[in-house]
Amino acid sequence: MMDNEKRENLANARRKLKKFRDQYQPNNTETNSNDVHSINGMSIDSTINYNIMSPTVTDFVNDQQTIPDGIHQNLLKSPVIELEEQNRQYGSLIENQNQQRSHLEGQRQLSGTSSMSGRSNQTSVDVEEKLRRDIKHLQEQLEIHVQTIGILVAEKTDISAKLTQSFKQLERKQSEMDELHGRLKASRERVQELEKQIQYSTSNVQKREMAAKESDKENDRLKIENIRQSQLVEDLKQNINELNEKIHHRQVIVDQLNNELEQLKTQSQSTNATPMTEQEINQLQQTIELKNNQIEEVKKRHLSEKSPTIASQEFSY
C-alpha cells in the first residue's frame, strides 16, 4: 500500500513538472521575443541613453533562452543527485535575475533625467514584470523539484531498506546454501564409504558363494564316497558273516578234535596205548594249533579290514 502511494506521488510530481515545463517554455519564448522587439524598436536616443543597460538586457534574454534548454536537458535525468544539481542551478539563476533586476532599477534611477524617461520606465516595468514571472515560474519549478526530491529520497530510503533486507536474506540464504553444501559433501562422502562397504560385502558374498559351491561339490563327492563306503561296508559285513560261519565251523571242528583228543588221551591212559597212538595225538594237537592259528589270523585280518572302513564312515558322517 505504501509503495503504491509513493509511486502515485512520484508520478504526480513528474506530471506537474512536465506540465509546468510545457507551460513555461512557450511563455518564455514569447516574452523573450517581445523583449527583443521592444529593444530593437527604441529610438537612437534611447539606445544612446541605455547603452549601458542594453548589454545587461541582452544577457538576460540569452539567459532566459538558455533556461528552457537546460530544463529540457535536465528533465531527461531522474536520479536524486541530478535533481539536486538542477535545484542549485535554478537557485543561481534566480539569484542572477535578482541581481539583474537590482541593476536595472539602478539604471532606471540613473536615466530618470533623460528625455526618454517614460519609454525607458515602461521598458523597465516590462522587464521587471517578466523577471517576476520568471522568478515565480522558477520558484514553482524549484518547489516541484523539492517535492520530487523528497519523494525520491523517501523512495530511495525505502529501496535502501528493502535492499538491506534483501542483502540480509541473501546472506542468510548463502549461509543456508553453505550448510546444505556441507551436508551434501558429508552425504557424498558417506555414500562413497557405503559404496566401498557394499563393494567389499559383495566381494565377500561372491567368495562365500564360491566357497559354498565348493562345499556343495565336496559334499556331493563325500556323499558318493559315503555310498561307496557303505556298499563296501555291506560287502565287508557279508564277508565277515561268511568268515564267522567259517570260524564257527572251524571251531566246531576244533572242538570235535579236542573231544577226540581228550577221548584218545583217556583211552591211552586207560589202555596204555602204543607209541603210534601218541604220534596220532601229537598230529591232532598240531592240527588243532594250526587251525587255531588260522582262526586268529582270520580274526586279525577281519579286524584290520573293519577299522579303516568304520573310520571312513565316521569321517563321512
C-alpha positions in Angstrom: 0.0 0.0 0.0 2.8 2.4 0.9 4.7 1.5 -2.2 1.7 2.2 -4.4 1.1 5.6 -2.7 4.8 6.6 -3.2 4.6 5.6 -6.9 1.5 7.7 -7.3 3.1 10.7 -5.6 6.2 10.4 -7.7 4.1 10.1 -10.9 2.0 13.1 -9.9 5.1 15.2 -9.2 6.6 14.2 -12.6 3.3 15.1 -14.4 3.3 18.5 -12.7 6.9 19.1 -13.7 6.2 18.2 -17.3 3.1 20.4 -17.3 5.0 23.3 -15.9 7.8 22.9 -18.4 5.3 22.8 -21.3 3.6 26.0 -20.0 6.9 27.7 -19.2 8.7 27.1 -22.5 6.3 28.9 -24.9 5.6 31.8 -22.5 9.3 32.3 -22.0 9.9 32.3 -25.8 7.1 34.8 -26.3 8.4 37.1 -23.6 12.0 36.9 -25.0 10.7 37.8 -28.4 8.7 40.8 -27.1 11.7 42.0 -25.2 13.9 41.8 -28.3 11.3 43.7 -30.4 10.9 46.3 -27.8 14.6 46.8 -27.5 15.0 46.9 -31.3 12.1 49.4 -31.5 13.8 52.0 -29.4 14.9 55.3 -30.9 18.5 56.2 -31.4 18.3 58.4 -28.4 17.1 55.6 -26.2 19.8 53.4 -27.5 22.3 56.1 -26.7 20.9 56.7 -23.2 20.6 53.0 -22.4 23.8 51.8 -24.0 24.8 50.6 -20.5 21.5 48.7 -19.9 21.3 47.1 -23.4 24.1 44.5 -22.8 22.5 43.6 -19.5 19.1 43.0 -21.1 20.6 41.1 -23.9 22.5 38.9 -21.5 19.2 38.4 -19.5 17.4 37.4 -22.8 20.1 35.0 -23.6 20.0 33.6 -20.1 16.2 33.2 -20.4 16.6 31.4 -23.7 19.1 29.0 -22.2 16.8 28.2 -19.2 14.3 26.0 -21.1 17.1 24.2 -22.9 18.8 23.5 -19.6 15.5 22.4 -18.1 14.8 20.2 -21.2 18.2 18.5 -20.8 18.0 18.1 -17.1 14.5 16.6 -17.3 15.9 13.7 -19.1 17.7 12.8 -15.9 15.9 11.3 -13.0 18.3 10.5 -10.2 18.2 12.4 -7.0 21.7 13.8 -7.4 20.9 15.4 -10.8 17.7 16.9 -9.4 19.7 18.5 -6.6 22.1 19.8 -9.2 19.2 21.3 -11.1 17.9 23.0 -7.9 21.3 24.6 -7.4 21.3 25.8 -11.0 17.8 27.2 -10.6 18.9 28.9 -7.4 21.8 30.5 -9.0 19.6 31.7 -12.0 17.2 33.2 -9.5 20.0 35.0 -7.8 21.4 36.3 -11.1 18.0 37.5 -12.1 17.6 39.3 -8.8 20.9 40.9 -9.3 19.9 41.9 -12.9 16.7 43.3 -11.5 18.6 45.4 -9.0 21.0 46.6 -11.7 18.1 47.6 -13.9 16.4 49.5 -11.1 19.7 51.4 -10.6 20.0 52.1 -14.3 16.4 53.3 -14.3 17.1 55.7 -11.5 20.2 57.0 -13.3 18.3 57.5 -16.5 15.3 59.3 -14.9 16.6 62.8 -16.1 16.8 61.9 -19.8 14.2 62.8 -22.4 13.2 59.1 -22.9 12.4 58.5 -19.2 8.7 57.5 -19.9 9.6 54.9 -22.5 12.5 53.5 -20.5 10.3 53.3 -17.4 7.8 51.3 -19.4 10.6 49.0 -20.6 11.9 48.6 -17.1 8.4 47.8 -15.8 8.0 45.2 -18.6 11.4 43.7 -17.8 10.6 43.7 -14.0 7.3 42.0 -14.7 8.9 39.4 -16.9 11.5 38.9 -14.2 8.9 38.4 -11.6 7.1 35.9 -13.8 10.3 34.1 -14.5 11.2 34.1 -10.8 7.7 32.9 -9.9 7.9 30.1 -12.5 11.4 29.2 -11.3 10.2 29.1 -7.7 7.3 26.9 -8.6 9.5 24.6 -10.6 12.0 24.6 -7.7 9.2 23.7 -5.3 8.1 20.9 -7.6 11.7 19.7 -7.8 12.0 19.9 -4.0 8.8 17.8 -3.7 10.1 15.4 -6.3 13.4 15.1 -4.5 11.6 14.5 -1.2 9.6 11.7 -2.8 12.7 10.3 -4.5 14.6 10.4 -1.2 11.8 8.6 0.6 11.7 6.1 -2.2 15.4 5.8 -2.1 15.3 5.2 1.7 12.6 2.6 1.2 14.5 0.9 -1.6 17.7 1.1 0.5 15.8 -0.6 3.4 14.5 -3.2 1.1 17.9 -3.7 -0.4 19.4 -4.1 3.1 16.8 -6.6 3.9 17.4 -8.4 0.6 21.1 -8.5 1.4 20.4 -9.9 4.8 18.1 -12.5 3.2 20.8 -13.2 0.7 23.4 -13.7 3.4 21.0 -16.0 5.3 20.3 -18.0 2.1 24.1 -18.1 1.4 24.7 -19.4 4.9 21.9 -22.0 4.4 23.4 -22.9 1.0 26.9 -23.3 2.6 25.3 -25.5 5.3 23.5 -27.6 2.7 26.7 -27.8 0.7 28.5 -29.1 3.7 25.7 -31.6 4.4 25.8 -32.6 0.7 29.5 -33.1 0.8 29.2 -35.2 4.0 26.4 -37.2 2.4 28.6 -37.8 -0.7 31.5 -39.0 1.5 29.1 -41.2 3.4 27.7 -42.6 0.1 31.2 -43.3 -1.1 32.0 -45.1 2.2 28.8 -47.1 1.9 29.6 -47.9 -1.7 33.0 -49.2 -0.6 31.4 -51.3 2.1 28.8 -52.6 -0.4 31.6 -53.5 -2.8 33.6 -55.2 -0.1 30.4 -57.1 1.1 29.6 -58.1 -2.5 33.1 -59.5 -2.9 32.8 -61.3 0.4 29.4 -62.7 -0.7 30.9 -63.8 -4.0 33.7 -65.5 -2.2 31.3 -67.2 0.2 29.1 -68.3 -2.7 32.2 -69.8 -4.4 33.1 -71.4 -1.1 29.6 -72.7 -0.7 29.7 -74.1 -4.3 33.0 -75.8 -3.5 31.4 -77.1 -0.2 28.4 -78.4 -2.2 30.7 -80.1 -4.6 32.7 -81.6 -1.7 29.5 -82.7 0.0 28.3 -84.4 -3.2 31.7 -86.1 -3.6 31.6 -87.2 0.1 28.0 -88.5 -0.3 29.1 -90.5 -3.3 32.1 -91.7 -1.3 29.8 -92.5 1.6 27.6 -94.5 -0.6 30.6 -96.4 -2.0 31.9 -96.9 1.5 28.5 -98.0 2.7 28.4 -100.5 -0.1 31.9 -101.6 0.8 30.9 -102.0 4.5 28.0 -104.1 3.5 30.3 -106.3 1.4 32.7 -106.5 4.4 29.8 -107.3 6.7 28.8 -110.1 4.4 32.4 -111.3 4.2 32.6 -111.1 8.0 29.5 -113.2 8.3 30.9 -115.7 5.9 34.2 -115.7 7.9 32.3 -116.0 11.1 30.5 -119.0 9.8 33.8 -120.5 8.6 35.3 -119.7 12.0 32.3 -121.2 13.7 32.6 -124.3 11.5 36.4 -124.5 12.2 35.7 -124.0 15.9 33.2 -126.9 15.8 35.9 -129.0 14.1 38.4 -127.9 16.7 36.0 -128.7 19.5 35.4 -132.1 17.9 39.1 -132.7 17.6 39.7 -131.6 21.2 37.0 -134.0 22.2 38.6 -136.7 20.2 41.9 -135.8 21.7 40.5 -136.0 25.2 39.0 -139.3 24.3 42.2 -140.5 22.9 44.1 -139.3 26.0 41.7 -141.1 28.1 41.9 -144.2 26.1 45.7 -144.0 26.1 45.8 -143.6 29.8 43.4 -146.4 30.4 44.8 -148.9 27.9 48.4 -147.7 27.8 48.2 -147.2 24.1 51.1 -147.7 21.7 53.6 -145.0 20.6 51.7 -144.9 17.4 48.7 -143.6 19.2 50.8 -140.8 20.8 52.0 -139.9 17.4 48.5 -139.5 16.2 47.7 -137.4 19.3 50.6 -135.2 18.5 49.4 -134.8 14.9 46.0 -134.0 16.2 47.4 -131.3 18.5 49.5 -129.8 15.7 46.4 -129.8 13.5 44.4 -128.1 16.3 47.1 -125.5 16.8 47.3 -124.9 13.1 43.5 -124.4 13.0 43.7 -122.1 16.0 46.4 -120.0 14.3 44.4 -119.8 11.1 41.4 -118.7 13.1 43.5 -116.0 14.8 44.8 -114.8 11.5 41.3 -114.6 10.1 40.2 -112.6 13.1 43.1 -110.2 12.8 42.6 -109.7 9.1 38.9 -109.2 9.7 39.7 -106.5 12.4 42.3 -104.8 10.2 39.8 -104.6 7.3 37.0 -103.4 9.5 38.9 -100.5 11.3 39.6 -98.2 8.2 36.0 -98.8 6.9 34.5 -97.6 10.2 36.8 -94.6 10.4 35.9 -93.5 6.9 32.2 -93.9 7.7 32.6 -91.7 10.8 34.5 -89.1 8.8 31.8 -89.0 6.1 29.1 -88.6 8.6 
